[in-house]
Amino acid sequence: MTSTEALVTGSRLFLRHPVSDDREEFITISEESREFHLPWEPIPEDGSDPIRRTSFERFVNSCNTLASQKHLMCRLSDGVIVGYVGLSQIFMGHFCSAYMGFWVGIRHTRKGYATEGVTLCLERAFTHLGLHRVEANVIPRNAASLATVRKCGLKKEGYSPRYLKIAGEWYDHERWAITIEEWATARGPS
């Protein structure tokens, strides 16, 4: 399978790893969504702009590793990139867990793409990658992301004060997670 092929497919979207040829389209959707995402996205520790062209190459080079699985959400109808969903800090062994992050470009909000993309990522995490648990951390005032994790079956596990630094400030986050058992129960018999 090449990295431009679908890793998992839903009713309107498929997930695939980014490739160098995605640079312009990804940078365009990121730049036009910059202000929309600014309250929720951490800035890299080195202060670099995560949308810069050099950052994109690092993004591509780290998209398919043992510790990180980064996916573009693409529309089935035309292949257009509508967003991103990724798993980071993947730990196997006795832990089999990862953190999930996601976003949808401003042009593609309120269409259910985040919910479908997260659902596809969970399917991949549990059926292809062998994970047992996936956690997403969300700023409490981010109503859209909270609605997405709820719809996808994640359960609120706790609250972490000053959990993540965003735009130079430490923000509290709610911890939401799902295990393979909860995911399988929510899906029903296959």
N, C-alpha and C positions, 0 to 999 in steps of 0.2 A: 504494500500500500504506500503510495506517495503521500507526502504531507498535505497536498491540496485536496485529497479525497476525504469524503465524509468519514468521521470516526463514529458518529452516532447520528441518526436521523429521526426527526419528529414529523408532525403534521405540516408545519410551515417552515421549520428551520432545520439546519444540520450544523454540527460542530466539526471544526477542523483546526489543525494547527496553522498558525500564521507562517507565511513564507516571505522572502525578500520582495517578491513582486506585489505584495499587499501594501507596501510602504505608503504610496500616495493616497490610496483609498482610506487606509487606517488613520493616517495623519489628518486627512480632511475631516473625517467623522470626529476625531479627537479634538481638533482645533475648534470646530463649530460647536462642540459640546463643552468646551473648557469652562465657561462660566457656570453652566448647569451642574457640572461635576465638582467644581471647586470646593464646595462645603463638605464633600464626602471623601475626597481622594487624598491620600497621603502624598507628600512631596518626597522624592528620594533623599536619603540622608546626605548625599554629596551635594544637594542643592540643584542638581541638574534638572532640566526640563524633561519630564517623562515623554513628551510628544516629539522631541527632536529626532532628527533622522538617525543620529548615532545611537540614541536610546532605543530606537526601533530595532536596530540590528542586534542589540543585546537581548531585547524581547524575543526576537526570532530564535536566537541561539540558545535561549534558556526555556523554550516552549515544550520540549519533550525530553525531560530528564527524570531520573528516579525521584527527585525531590520536588519537581514542578511540572504541571501539565496545564498549558495555556491554550485556550480555544477561542477562535472567532465564532460568533453566532452569525450564520449566513442564511439568507432566505433561500428556500428551495426553488422558488419560482424564477429567480434571476441571479442567484449567487451573491447578491449585495451583502456587504458586512453591515449588520445592524447593531452589534455590540460585542462584548467580551465576557467570558466566564472562565475562571481558572481555579486550579487547585495548587496550593503552595504548602511548603513545609510538610511534605508527605513523609510520614514515618511508617515503616512496615514493621515486621517482627510482631511483638506482643501488643503493639499499639494500633497499627493499621488505621491511621487517622490522617486527616488533612484539613487545612483551612480553605474556604472557598470565598472568592471575591467575584463580583459581577457588575456590569453596567451596560446600559443601552444608550446609543446616541440620541441626542435630543430630537432628531427627526422621527425617531422610531418609538418614542415613548407612548404609553397608554394603548398599546396594541397587543399586550400579552406576550411580547417577545422575551422579556426578562423571565417570566414564569416558565415558558417553554424551554428557554436556554438553561436555566437552573435545573429543571427537571431532567433534561438530557445529560447535563453534567453529572447529576446524581446517578443516573443510569450507568454512565461510563465508569464512575467511581466504584460502584458496587458490583457491576457485572464484568467489567473489563480489567479494572486495576486491582480488584481484590481488597478494597478498603472496607473497614467495619464502621467507621464513623466519619462524618463530615460536619465541620463547624463553620458558621458564618457570624461575623461580628458586625453589628449595625448600630450606628448612632441613633439614639432613641427618637430624635425628631425627624428621621428619614422615613416618613410614612410609606413611601412607595416601596422601598427595600424591605421594610417590615411586612408589608402586605405580601410581597413576593415570597419571603421565606415561610410565612404562615401557609400560603396556598400550596407550597411545595412540601409541606408536611414537617418542617423543622419545628422543634419545640424550644421554648425559651428555657434556658438552663440557669441563667444568672445575669448579673450586672457587674461590669468591671469599671470602676472609677479610673479616669485618666489612662485609658487603655492604649490609645494610639494617637500619635502626633500628626495633626493635619493643619496645614497652613500656619505652622509655628506654635500651635496650641495643643495641649493634651485634652482629648475628648473622651468622655464616658461612652461605653458601648454596652449593648445588650448582647449576650452570647446565646446564639440559636444553634441547635445541632439536630442531627438525625443519624440513627444507626441503620445498618442493613436490615435488621429485624423490623424496625419501624417502617422503613421504606417498603419492604416486601409486604407487610400487612396493609399499608395504605394503597399499594398497587392492586391488591387482590390476587386471586389465582391467575396464573399465566397460561 
